[in-house]
Structure formats: C-alpha cells, structure tokens
Amino acid sequence: MTRSITEWVNVTSDVSIIARESGEVWFHTPINGNLDPFATPMTGVGSPGSTIGLLDGAINLGFTTIEKRLARPELTIAAYVVALVGAYHTSVDTPRNLRRAASRFLELGRPEVAAYLEERAREETGHDRLALKDLRALGVPGERLVANFIPEGIKPLCKRFDDLCAEDYPIGSIGYSYCLERIAALKGKSDIEKVRTLCPEGVDATRFLRSHSSLGSEASHVEETITFVASLPADDRISVVQATYQSALIMAEGYNHELLKSEKELLEEIRQAIGEALPYSHGPVPSGVEEVGALPVA
C-alpha cells in the first residue's frame, strides 16, 4: 500500500505546521530531545493536499495573532478609497519585482521557477491601473492620491515583497504572492455588492475588487501555485511556507492598523493627499447589509 505523504514546517520557535496528503492539518509544539519526529526538517516529496494544508495553515496562524483585537468598523466610501490606495501600492511594483526574482532564478539554473514567476508577472501587469480607474470613478484624482499617500499599514507589506524579491535566493516571493492571492480568493459576489451599495447609481468602482476575488482569476492562481509549490524540493517548500506565514503576520497587522482608524482620520489623510475634501462621503452600509470593515482589496 502506498504511504500517505506528510509534510511539516517549523514557522516559529515553538510552532510547526503539519499537513497530510489527505487534508489533515494541525499545529505542533516541538518537544525537546530526540523524541520529536518533526524536529528535523522534512526532506521528502510534496503533494497538493499536504501543500495546501501547510500554506493555508500558515495564513491562518498569522491572522490568529490579531483575532482578539481585530477591528470591525462599518464600511464607508472613505475606508474603501484608502483600501484602493493600498491595493494600488501592493500591485504597482508586482510585475517588476517578480521579473527581478525570475532573472535571479535563471542565473541560478532554475528555469522552471523563472518561468513560473515570469508568467505571474504577465498576469499581474496592469492591475494597478484598475485601482486608479476605481478611484477616478469615485471622483477622486487617483494619480495624485497614490503619489502623495501610502497607508501606514501597507508600507511594511510592500517593503516585505521588495526585500523577498531582492534576495539572493528569492523563493520566498512565491509565499508572499500566495498569501495575498489566497485571501483575495475568499472574496465573493456579496462582497462586491456591498461596495456597490455605497457608490452613486451608475458608478462602477469595483474593477480591482472583482479581479482580485473568486469572480476573477485568483482561484485559478491559487490552485496553480499549490501544484507548483508541491513540485518543488523540500527546502524550497519550507521556505515558501515560512514566507507565507511571515507575510500573513505583516498583512494582518497592517490591515488591522488601517481598520482601527476613525472616519475622521481617513478623510483627513485623503484631504491632505489630494488637497481637497473627498467629493462625497456616504455613511455606513445601509441597515440589513452585513458589515465587512474596510474590505482590503489587495
């Protein structure tokens, strides 16, 4: 009988993620001494079933750090405008960064990784323009706003991606990308409709959100990444999972930082960036519509 594949990755000094090909996932606290079967890094082959367990486990673990203090404000136009600015900044340099990482892997004699990253770069090209179109649709001078304003909670996330893609061995860039795409793929049609309730009649400001949701290509990207990561050597898989966890930590803290801001603070940040007040600022989502906070769209 064929033995089921089990994978494991130590993501912190006291937590390892263990996943089986069957889909079972659990978190493990390392044991001192030689009794811990997961103390030694894995060396075997991967499988899609265990790989998705490790990657999604890393994201879940990263977000549990803020679970008890997660802000849940009402969705407003100002919050959505700031989220679109964040989306612009997390997407504008993505093609360049991925191509930089791809070039490095070509130098390292890893054409299969380079090809994967090049394809991702092609697929992500132009997404920053979708965010700008959405801002303009809301009556906001998008180019001026993004040139003068980067949300504080987004800066560490952008820096993390820049740093990963500049490393001598930039395999962690795949973990970062997976983290953002996996979270985006969780958004559905109802999330898009909630944003539309805030917009004036006839205004479509959901281009970026639609593209980065289950209605766009994110679901297929997630599946492709899982299959690709599962095919990598064990050392690479370990690094990808660790980068996924670290990216989830930064993303969780950054988005929560933005969600904790008051409506007054958001409007003032926008005003300072564009030199004028937001053209209009609707109140919260109408009664009966589920609240979704600032709805990060990156």
Residue pairs with C-beta under 8 A, 6 or more apart in sequence:
4 20
4 21
4 22
5 20
5 21
5 44
5 45
5 46
5 47
5 49
5 50
6 18
6 19
6 20
6 21
6 50
7 18
7 19
7 20
7 42
7 44
7 46
7 47
7 50
7 51
7 53
7 54
7 237
8 16
8 17
8 18
8 19
8 28
8 38
8 42
8 54
9 16
9 17
9 42
9 54
9 58
9 237
9 238
9 241
9 242
10 16
10 30
10 38
10 41
11 17
11 58
11 61
11 241
11 242
11 245
12 245
14 29
14 30
15 27
15 28
15 29
15 61
16 27
16 28
16 29
16 30
16 38
17 25
17 26
17 27
17 28
17 53
17 54
17 57
17 58
17 61
17 241
18 25
18 26
18 27
18 28
18 38
19 25
19 49
19 50
19 51
19 52
19 53
19 54
19 57
20 49
20 50
20 53
21 47
21 49
21 50
22 49
23 49
23 52
23 53
24 53
25 53
25 54
25 56
25 57
27 57
27 61
28 38
30 36
30 38
30 39
31 39
41 234
41 235
41 238
42 234
42 237
42 238
43 234
44 234
45 234
46 229
46 230
46 231
46 232
46 234
46 237
47 230
48 226
48 227
48 230
50 230
51 226
51 229
51 230
51 237
52 226
54 237
54 241
55 175
55 178
55 182
55 226
55 229
55 240
55 241
55 244
56 182
58 175
58 179
58 241
58 242
58 244
58 245
58 248
59 179
59 182
59 183
59 244
59 245
59 248
60 248
61 245
61 248
62 179
62 244
62 245
62 246
62 247
62 248
62 249
62 251
62 252
63 248
63 252
65 249
65 252
65 253
66 252
66 253
66 256
69 256
70 256
70 259
71 256
71 259
71 260
71 293
72 259
72 291
72 293
73 79
73 259
73 260
73 291
73 293
73 294
74 284
74 285
74 291
74 293
75 194
75 195
75 198
75 284
75 285
75 291
75 292
75 293
75 294
75 295
76 198
76 263
76 266
76 281
76 282
76 283
76 284
77 138
77 198
77 199
77 278
77 280
77 281
77 282
78 263
78 266
78 267
78 270
78 278
78 281
79 258
79 259
79 263
79 266
79 293
79 294
79 295
80 138
80 195
80 198
80 205
80 294
80 295
80 297
81 135
81 138
81 140
81 145
81 266
81 270
81 278
82 151
82 258
82 261
82 266
82 269
82 270
82 294
83 258
83 294
83 295
83 296
83 297
83 298
84 131
84 134
84 135
84 205
84 208
84 297
85 131
85 135
85 145
85 146
85 149
85 150
85 151
85 154
86 151
86 153
86 154
86 258
86 296
86 297
86 298
87 131
87 208
87 212
87 296
87 297
87 298
88 128
88 131
88 132
88 135
88 142
88 146
89 146
89 150
89 151
89 154
89 158
90 154
90 157
90 158
90 161
90 180
90 298
91 124
91 127
91 128
91 131
91 208
91 298
92 128
92 146
93 158
93 161
93 162
94 121
94 124
94 127
94 161
94 177
95 121
95 122
95 124
95 125
96 121
97 161
97 162
97 165
97 173
98 117
98 118
98 120
98 121
98 124
98 165
98 173
98 177
99 117
99 118
99 121
100 165
100 166
100 170
101 117
101 164
101 165
101 170
101 173
102 113
102 114
102 115
102 117
102 118
102 121
103 114
104 168
104 169
104 170
105 111
105 113
105 114
105 117
105 170
106 114
108 169
113 171
113 232
116 174
116 228
117 173
117 174
120 177
120 221
123 217
123 221
127 208
127 211
127 212
130 207
130 208
130 211
131 142
131 146
131 207
131 208
131 297
132 142
132 143
132 146
133 142
133 207
134 142
134 205
134 206
134 207
134 208
134 209
135 141
135 142
135 145
135 146
135 205
136 142
137 199
137 203
137 204
137 205
138 199
138 203
138 205
138 279
139 279
139 280
140 270
140 274
140 278
140 279
141 274
144 273
144 274
144 275
145 270
145 273
145 274
148 272
148 273
148 274
149 269
149 270
149 272
149 273
150 158
151 254
151 258
151 269
152 257
152 258
153 253
153 254
153 255
153 256
153 257
153 258
154 254
154 258
154 298
155 254
156 250
156 253
156 254
157 247
157 250
157 251
157 254
157 298
160 176
160 246
160 247
160 250
161 173
161 176
164 170
164 172
164 173
164 175
164 176
164 243
165 173
169 239
171 232
171 236
171 239
171 240
171 243
172 239
172 240
172 242
172 243
172 246
173 243
174 225
174 228
174 229
174 240
174 243
175 239
175 240
175 241
175 242
175 243
175 244
175 245
175 246
175 247
176 243
176 244
176 247
177 225
178 222
178 225
178 229
178 240
178 244
179 244
179 247
179 248
179 251
180 247
180 251
180 298
181 212
181 218
181 221
181 222
181 225
182 218
182 222
183 251
183 296
184 212
184 213
184 216
184 218
184 297
184 298
185 213
185 214
185 218
185 219
185 221
185 222
186 214
187 209
187 212
187 213
187 214
187 295
187 297
188 213
188 214
188 215
189 214
189 215
190 290
191 209
191 213
191 292
191 295
192 206
192 209
192 210
192 213
192 215
194 285
194 289
194 290
194 292
194 295
195 205
195 206
195 209
195 295
196 204
196 206
197 285
197 286
197 289
198 282
198 285
199 205
200 280
208 297
209 295
209 297
210 216
211 217
212 218
212 297
212 298
229 236
229 237
229 240
230 237
232 240
255 294
255 296
258 294
258 296
259 293
259 294
261 269
263 281
267 277
267 278
267 281
270 277
270 278
271 277
271 278
284 291
285 291
285 292
